[in-house]
Amino acid sequence: MPGIKGKLFIAAVFSLVLPFFVYAQDIQADSKISAVTIYSGDALIKRVAQVKLPQGENRVIFADLIPEIDENSLRVSGEGSAGVKILGAYIKKEFLKEQPVDKVKAIQEQILKLEDEVRKFNDAKKRLVDEKSFLDSIRFFSKEQLPKDLATKMPAIKDLSDMLTFLDSRLKDNYSQVVDSELNIRDLRKQIEVLHRQLAEISAPTQKMKRSIIVELDVLRAGSLNIDISYRVGGAYWYPLYDARVNFDKKETELVSFASVKQNTGEDWQDVQISLSTAKVNVSGVLPEIEPWFLRPYQPRKPAGFGGSMVLSKQMDIERNLSAATQQVDPYFIEEAAVIPAEYDYALQEDKGISLVYRIQRLASVKSGGEEYKLPVSSQVLSSSFIYSAYPRLSTFAYLGSRVVNAKDLQLLGGRVNVFLDGDFVGVSQVKNIAPNEEFDLYLGVDENVKVKRELLEKKVDETLFAGIPATIKKTIYRYKVTVENYKSKDIKAKIFEAIPVSADDRIKVKVEKVSPEPSLKDYKDKKGIWVWEFELKPKEKKEIFYNYIIEHPRDMEVEGL
């Protein structure tokens, strides 16, 4: 009979499908998260629960779920000794009003205590005011009575002095105590005001969303059932990280892959099986992007906000930056992730057709709240050859690269690379998406001991006149020199990229002449005007590249790109 024993599976039936019969009972499922598959921006959560089911109609309730669940992703399956049919499943939402009663009570008690203190100081102040009035009356009486006494008898000097000293001392002390009381009352009232504001903020009832997944079952035979539910939630991310440990002498590069995982789903993942899916992967590079150098007639830029087509130079900017815009490093880069074990159980890679899934071997825990966790994925030792690459038109630096061949069964995703050269940390690089068995360059950073320089030796404008009239064609001659020098103590290989201007308009002519030495390659990777020279340089050796080109265009044309 379908549904009895064996693995059961059914797509979710949502709140639009309501139960149409009375259930024998509701059963609360004590569930836990067992597995998580993380994508770029969301995650597929798998929960498991074991329940005992009586015969008849039952509803199993997975209560108090925190995350915002994608209802279209809900799936349910089960197996066990019970004979059941899964009739459907849906998500129930409730808004609960809750008030932090304990905190409100604590603040109210604080306010009452402070108000009691205010009353005590007010009472003390009143007594002090009464005392001052009494002392003032004595002082007034003394001023009036003393002349009368002097007419009949002379008071003792000591008695007069003692009385005046007493009045002066008591009045000063009275004044000081009144001031202290007023200051204390003011401070207490400020505290009471702050507490009243806090009380107003937390006393208003707040709404909390309570979600439950309801699974409807028709139990044909009583018994136990292991129920699996899965659903997709947002707020989860992962991106690849790498350690490249380069051994120059052995000509080897150990490439260790990690996944940096972060989630803000609202609930912690404790001791779960984590898998990583390759969705929405972005890549970037390190060496400045090598692009053809096109010359076009200059067109004035239009002010922002005006209609019409964009200026040609803006179109060039867009074309030039289009790939870069889609190849940004994942926005969730961090400097360092959580501490990981010294020994790694690396992930298992599964080919899912259009994507890859890496399954982490050890159970892992990832708390909600933004902390990032670093999980080991793979490790491979790759044979390497080293070469220095430079693009002197944009940068005077030479980038040391390790040319390696990826393992035949491992897909590498674009990400950041921490580079270690002979055990020392030397910087951060990037790696693009790399297919299995693909050869690629892993840039290890800049080497200050390899110098590259590009110089404009001459720029000459031909002002030829004919019968005193300037020629209609303007001709400009450019002479360049590129120098690469090896200041290292060992032989190196160097690759120099240079962009030669290419005309994008028939009225602009570019003639290249006197190139020495000839480039090893022209139109590198089908990019027009990108020439490449490759050299082997011994210690202290210098290589020079010379080339001239002439640009001709109508004299009244302003050329963009020069």
Secondary structure as UniProt FT lines:
FT   TURN            2..3
FT   STRAND          8..11
FT   TURN            15..16
FT   STRAND          25..28
FT   STRAND          32..38
FT   STRAND          41..53
FT   STRAND          56..65
FT   STRAND          69..80
FT   STRAND          83..98
FT   HELIX           101..152
FT   HELIX           157..203
FT   STRAND          206..221
FT   STRAND          223..247
FT   TURN            248..251
FT   STRAND          252..263
FT   STRAND          269..277
FT   STRAND          293..297
FT   TURN            304..305
FT   HELIX           312..325
FT   TURN            331..332
FT   STRAND          348..351
FT   STRAND          356..359
FT   STRAND          364..366
FT   STRAND          373..390
FT   TURN            392..394
FT   STRAND          399..405
FT   TURN            408..409
FT   STRAND          415..421
FT   TURN            422..423
FT   STRAND          424..431
FT   TURN            436..437
FT   STRAND          439..446
FT   TURN            448..449
FT   STRAND          450..462
FT   STRAND          465..466
FT   TURN            467..468
FT   STRAND          469..470
FT   STRAND          473..486
FT   STRAND          492..499
FT   STRAND          501..503
FT   TURN            506..507
FT   STRAND          509..516
FT   HELIX           524..526
FT   TURN            528..529
FT   STRAND          530..537
FT   TURN            539..540
FT   STRAND          542..554
FT   TURN            555..556
FT   STRAND          559..560
//
